[in-house]
Amino acid sequence: MKTKGISFFEQHVEKIVLGVSGVVFVSVLVWQLFPTTVKVDGKNVALGDLDREISTKTEMLKRKLDTENTPLSEQLKGKLPPTIDGSAYSAIAAARTLSPDALPQIEPRLARAIQSSGGVGSDTYYVPVLAAAKMGSTLQFDDTVDATFIQQNPKAKELPAFVGASLDVSWLVPSATLDAKALFAEFAKFTQEAKAIPPGWYRNNLFLVDVVFERQEVLPDGTNGATNQVEVLPAAFTLRDKIVQNPDATLRDAVWESLSDTSTQRAVLQPEFIPTKRGNFSAASMLNDPSEAAEGEDPKLRSLRKNVAKQSLEVSRLEEDLKALGGPLEDTSKEDKKREDEEKNESGSGNRGGSGNSGQNRPGGGLGGGGLSGGMGGGKNTGGADPRDEATKEKRIKMTKTLREKKARLASLQKELEKLGASVEASKAVGPFDPKSQDRLVVWAHDLGVLPGKTYRYRVALRPYNPFFTYAGLLDREQKSLAGPFTMDTPVSTWSDPVTVAPRIAFFVTDAVPGEGRLGIGQVSVEIYTYQDGERRVERVTLQPGDLIAAKEDDAETGYYLVDVVADPTAERGGADRRASAIAIIQAENGKLYEVKVPSTEVRSDRRLNLQDEVELAKAEAEQRSANDDGDSKAGEGTQAPPPRGPSGG
């Protein structure tokens, strides 16, 4: 074979390929049979480091072996029976069993207490039996909503109560009472078959997460309309929407933390109304049992008693809320500024004290111990300030000022009440708010979804926090479903008595005399109460059959006519008045509705008494404002500014 013209590579290519393959094969074989690293405790260790790793492990094992351990007998001391005599031992050995109390229970108690899911527990727990609340009275209030609130809460304008140009509104406040003390006691109960719920599952507290009132319209024919849930007021605190959105342990902890605050829990159960001009709604109206007004009682005295009760309750609750925030806090910024100016004038220098030093020289360090600007270098070092803390200080200052004003107002009202010979103690508010210890806990809601002339009734259910929530893993199979709901609701109460929403203009026939008047066909005395733009007024008119019942000064028509005055021989006026009594028959403008008005009943009407109180209260507040304005004016006239002081004080 000729090799001329064939290169060396071409002549030996087969040998080269075979040689390279052999080298690769040998390398892989050596790598597999003779590794360069080994695994020690799950990690790769190079062969060169193997001796050092083994030495380290050996030293650690030696130290553990040399450590003097507590004897097992000492560890079990007090947990086993101290001695067992021969006969007892023989009995135990023969039975081949040990008493359940012979050895300590070693189950992980802490893990059982904090476990929230998974597994199945063996314990059966007592399931609380909750009682339904009892429906109470339903009151109507009229007021004018603050325009600023509507501007800040645009959605409120969409409510039917605020449709139109006027912000005058009428609403109903249904109430109910609950034996909260008995309800709370249910969570601690146990039986021979069921253990008590561990207090840690509900923080040994009664958290009432929500109160749900339902409204039903009573139709003119006596049948009932649809049932609707009373909505929460705009911008009011509520947890209703949150507890239905996949609640978990995080929400549970947040609810615990939130409702542990007295003012927050109170906002759920006893909500205030939205800001209004008159502030006619008062929690005292719902909490204090209304006393029967004696016939002929002075309206001013009755109104004064109600006002004292209202102010007393507001002072009490304001003190509670302030205490929760850290206590009262006075605004001393003006005093600081005045002190600084005096020091500058006395020194003749405009720089004494330094910029931003206000608050450092005041007693106690100023606002909460340091002041808003104390030690902040003229505002340059504000990075360390906590805005939430500053906001809390401002809130405490405002609340302290309000509390001081309310206390002064309350003291003034109490003095007036004492002058009239009435008891101040009888008008004081109820005790402090503490749900789990109150056997008469009053709850209510504000219903803006009602219309004048319509009749409604209400029922309620409360939603306490469910202590089994998130503890499914510690419940047996039969009780595991208890851990699902976030709340453990009370049964729904029975329906309340029907209540008709009165129009904001109301009238009452307070007297009727037959055979009198210019035509000799009888006449009546009527009180017409009107409400407009935050002001309640009353006008008294004398009418004869055929007259329209209307207030002349306010040009307000009631929509009714006086039809007739009929003598009532069964009624006596009493006293020296020997005139015959009568009843009034009125008719609506559409001619379809007749009503009979009995003056003796009209005079004692709760609605009339409440409206009288509103008028008297408005009058008293107007007089107080006028007195305050006169006092401020006189104080300003009698006060002269001191002459300016020069650098040398002259």
ABEGO torsion letter per residue (X at the ends): XBABGBBAAAAAAAAAAAAAAAAAAAAAAAAAABBABBBBGGBBBBAAAAAAAAAAAAAAAAAAAABBBBBAAAAABGABBABBBAAAAAAAAAAGBBBAAABBBABBAAAAAABABEEBBABBBBBBBBBBBBBBBBBBBBBBBBAAAAAABAAAAABAAABEABABBBBBBBBBBBBAAAAAAAAABBBAABBBBBAAAAGGBBBBABBBBBBBBBBAAGBBBBBBBBBBBBGBBBAAAAAABGBBAAAAAAAAAAAABAAAAAAAABBBBBBBAAGABBAAAAABBBBBBBBGBBAAAAAAAAAAAAAAAAAAAAAAAAAAAGEBBBBAAAAAAAAAAAAAAAAGBAABGEBGABGAABBGGEBGGGEAABGAGGGAAAAABBAAAAAAAAAAAAAAAAAAAAAAAAAAAAAAAAAAGBBAAAABBBBBBBAAABABBBBBBBBAABBBGBBBBBBBBBBBBBAABGAAAABBAAAAAAAABABBBBBBBBBBBBBBBBBABBBBBABBBBGBEAAGAEBBBBBBBBBBGGBBBBBBBBBBBGBBBBBAAAGBBAGBBBABBBBBAABBAEEABABBBBBBBBBBAAGABBBBBBAAAAAABAAAAAAAAAAAAAAAAAAAAAAAAAAAAAAAAABBBBBBBBAAGX
